[in-house]
Amino acid sequence: MTGTITLPPAEHLQWIGSTGPDQFIRVGRRYRDFLVEDCGLVGEHRFLDIGCGTGRIAIALADVIRPPGAYVGFDVWRGGVDWCRAAITPQRPWFRFEHADIAEAHLNPDGRLAVEEWRFPVADASIDRALALSVFTHLDAPTARHYLRELARSLKPDGIALVTVFLVDDAGAAHLAGWPHGPALLAGDRAPLLDRFGKDLFAAWDPAALDAELAAAGLRAVRREAGDWCGRAPARPDRPHHQDHLYLAAAPR
Ligand SMILES: C[S@@+](CC[C@H](N)C(=O)[O-])C[C@H]1O[C@@H](n2cnc3c(N)ncnc32)[C@H](O)[C@@H]1O
């Protein structure tokens, strides 16, 4: 059962900030390559997609992951989860999508759960590879903190997670100063999780504060790679990416 998967409707692409089908496919494939080539993702792995949206990564991995491997994605946005369940799971039954029914003012206002009550829908130490693409850039501090702990709980001892973030070092700070919200974002001496704005959510991290959060969560960064969001030259010109990349593993217990 490995039929073709259709693309989500245009309004779903807009919802996740994609400019259209070509970009949706291109970004999905680029992250498939990061996962396979940089993180060693193979078909038999158990994969967790944190904030799976409308299936951009699931579609890109549809012909990579296969039983006994499995994909689990979750999102607080019910529309994306419902679409993925209807369009992807019937074609790939080993791809599962869960709705995180967290009360979230903009994305899930009627949600039943406080963030701390949401448990990632996977067993302890069961995940080989995980991704959070353009998700931590939208989370407030308590949510991000809880998600880092849940990630540590979910990863196998040799598991790896690719998490994209905005890390505000000096180059980032100089860049942000020119943004309409930049100075406000930098207020509070680059607080651990800098800030977020209304519906247009944006969260960025002070690198040292992030290290402290990772350690407290039981995670360690095995590699970091700066993105080009603040005007830096890409670390690898053949592999540009916008947000900064963190490659995380569970810290030894
Ligand atoms: C820019 S989109 C990226 C979606 C997907 N990762 C991708 O790259 O196609 C951000 C996603 O984060 C989701 N999100 C925001 N807050 C969340 C939360 N607390 N838990 C799970 N997902 C969340 C949004 O609903 C949205 O689907």
The ligand as a Gaussian input file, in Angstrom:
#p B3LYP/6-31G(d) Opt

LIG

0 1
 C        5.976000      27.031000      10.352000
 S        4.939000      25.684000      10.750000
 C        6.032000      24.310000      10.402000
 C        5.283000      23.016000      10.210000
 C        6.165000      21.806000       9.879000
 N        7.147000      21.551000      10.917000
 C        6.835000      22.004000       8.558000
 O        8.020000      22.338000       8.555000
 O        6.171000      21.884000       7.542000
 C        4.890000      25.702000      12.526000
 C        4.033000      24.594000      13.090000
 O        4.181000      24.540000      14.501000
 C        2.916000      24.179000      15.021000
 N        2.883000      24.469000      16.450000
 C        2.864000      25.670000      17.072000
 N        2.797000      25.511000      18.408000
 C        2.801000      24.167000      18.638000
 C        2.769000      23.358000      19.803000
 N        2.721000      23.884000      21.029000
 N        2.788000      22.023000      19.653000
 C        2.835000      21.458000      18.426000
 N        2.857000      22.175000      17.284000
 C        2.852000      23.511000      17.389000
 C        1.956000      25.008000      14.188000
 O        0.623000      24.576000      14.288000
 C        2.548000      24.799000      12.813000
 O        2.038000      23.659000      12.182000

